Amino acid sequence: MATLERVQRNLNRCRASVLKAAVDGRLVPTEAELARAEGRDYESASVLLERFKAEREAAASN
């Protein structure tokens, strides 16, 4: 029983570690990294949000 409890604690630690890595963006390359590697442009989140806002305002005024 003690072994199962230890394994469960270790699994919980592992799960938390993977979740933290995912939240920190360390599991997969970011869009910026992929774009740089492929030699293409990309929009940062702030630029993308501003573009969406402008498009929404333009659509609302039509």
C-alpha positions as CSV (number, residue, x, y, z in Angstrom):
1,M,0.0,0.0,0.0
2,A,2.8,2.4,0.9
3,T,4.4,1.8,-2.6
4,L,1.1,2.7,-4.3
5,E,0.8,5.9,-2.3
6,R,4.4,6.9,-3.1
7,V,3.8,6.2,-6.8
8,Q,0.6,8.3,-6.7
9,R,2.5,11.2,-5.1
10,N,5.2,10.9,-7.7
11,L,2.6,10.9,-10.5
12,N,1.0,14.0,-9.0
13,R,4.3,15.8,-9.0
14,C,5.0,14.7,-12.6
15,R,1.5,15.9,-13.7
16,A,2.1,19.3,-12.0
17,S,5.5,19.6,-13.6
18,V,4.1,18.9,-17.1
19,L,1.3,21.4,-16.5
20,K,3.7,24.1,-15.4
21,A,5.9,23.4,-18.5
22,A,2.8,23.8,-20.7
23,V,1.7,27.0,-19.0
24,D,5.3,28.4,-19.3
25,G,5.3,27.5,-23.0
26,R,8.2,25.0,-22.8
27,L,6.4,21.9,-24.3
28,V,6.2,23.1,-27.9
29,P,7.8,25.8,-29.9
30,T,6.1,29.2,-29.9
31,E,4.7,30.7,-33.0
32,A,7.5,33.3,-32.9
33,E,10.1,30.6,-32.8
34,L,8.5,28.7,-35.7
35,A,8.2,31.8,-37.8
36,R,11.8,32.8,-37.2
37,A,13.0,29.3,-38.2
38,E,10.9,29.3,-41.3
39,G,11.9,32.9,-42.2
40,R,8.4,34.3,-42.1
41,D,6.6,37.1,-40.3
42,Y,4.2,36.7,-37.5
43,E,1.9,38.8,-35.4
44,S,2.5,39.2,-31.7
45,A,-0.5,38.8,-29.5
46,S,-0.8,42.5,-28.9
47,V,-0.6,43.3,-32.6
48,L,-3.2,40.6,-33.3
49,L,-5.6,41.9,-30.7
50,E,-5.3,45.5,-32.0
51,R,-6.0,44.2,-35.6
52,F,-9.1,42.3,-34.3
53,K,-10.3,45.4,-32.4
54,A,-9.9,47.6,-35.5
55,E,-11.7,45.1,-37.7
56,R,-14.5,44.8,-35.2
57,E,-14.9,48.6,-35.0
58,A,-14.9,48.9,-38.8
59,A,-17.5,46.2,-39.1
60,A,-19.7,47.9,-36.4
61,S,-19.5,51.3,-38.2
62,N,-20.8,49.8,-41.5
